[in-house]
Amino acid sequence: MKKWLGHTNSMVLSIAAVGIFILLTLFLRSLGGFQLDLTAGKQYTLSDQTLTTIQGVKENVRLIAFTVSTSQNQKLNRDVTDMLNEYAKRNNKLKVEQYDLNQEPILAKQYGITAASIVLVQGEKKRVIDIGSLFTQAQGSSEGAYQFTGEEKLTSGLLALSSTRQGKVVFLTGHEEIPLSQMTELSSSLAQDNVKAEEVQLNQAGSVPKDASVLAIVGPERDISVTELKSIRTYLNDGGKLFMALGFHPNMGSSWKNLDALAADYGVKDTHAIVVDQEQTNTLGPLWTVPTFGSHAITDKLAPSNLYPVLSLSIALQAGEQKDWKTTLLLKSSAASYGEMNIQGLLNNETQKDDKDPQGPLDLGYAVEGKDGKPKAVILGTSALLSDTEISTGGNRDFVLNSLNYVQEHSDGLTIRPRQEQDFKVAYLTAAQAKTVLAISVVGLPLLFAVVGILLWWRRRSA
């Protein structure tokens, strides 16, 4: 009888365990697309902008991945396909297809593909994203660490498929500005949003191109001429928009008469003081500042995500009275900062606040709008954040793109951060440590389970 009861209890427990497993499975299936991202960088969590874009897809879109499989890039291919599947989960209009480029050369040729790529196809429209461009070496990280910018580029590609808007940002040259060849990342980001970037030299062109949606003046080291100022004012008076980013130059206090006049047209005064910030700075020193935001459409989406720009050698600005334009503060330094007016001393690594230096917080950028509320200009006291060397630092890229989108009246501009993969770290063990790990994993743990099993068997036999 006792033995029969024991077998019955075992059978009931087994049936209960199977039942619990089935119920748990049904419960998990009922949750649909629910998933919990426990990765440190939330690498499987899509941004709000991406989710909005995905939900806005109304026509069928094929997401065709042409990958090349090697022993070295299996993880990279998995990052790409995981991302595509994450998108497809959220809208059944998105269909994922994956092919090996080497095994499907004829199909790849139909799309003009010769390297690993993602092709977005919606009806007759097509966008191609080079998979190699999705991965960049993570700055300051160990070998093997990389940034994955797939979300930004895929979302931009989806937007571009449905967007009919075009734009052109014209960058002024001829005054030793930062050239487009040193702002390739910015140009690439603009191109993803159907915005062209090209340079213009007013001494040759004579005028700002009429089809320019924005005139950008980035980091000039020499003043513009009176003739150029007149051409720029003509363009702006005819409805043009201005993006002006001033950078440090030793002679800025005495030589920027026309540049200062252009900023003053919109109520912004250049103080020619370089910001020294001991409080809101980073490890590179007090000439680098991490500003706080003013409340504006450009910055309101960045602050909750802590996407603050990191600025170097910034010039303090001041907003003055201007009856035709409204200026809104975008960036400011800390209350502990000051503006160094002694530029020569600064060049000799000597800086100390004196009575001539304005006390912080200091304004570093403004958005300007007209009486009709439409954007007219963004004027910044910093320019290096647009360059390839600094645009990936902090929230620089997001801030710059938001500023350019704002001044072009592109309110749906993206503010997406690339996902940062975690560094691969190699653990170096001593010989004794290696032997210990081997003994525990190969001998110890299997032996422990064997002993526990034998004890349980012996106990049941004795019961």
Disulfide bonds with the S-S distance in Angstrom:
none
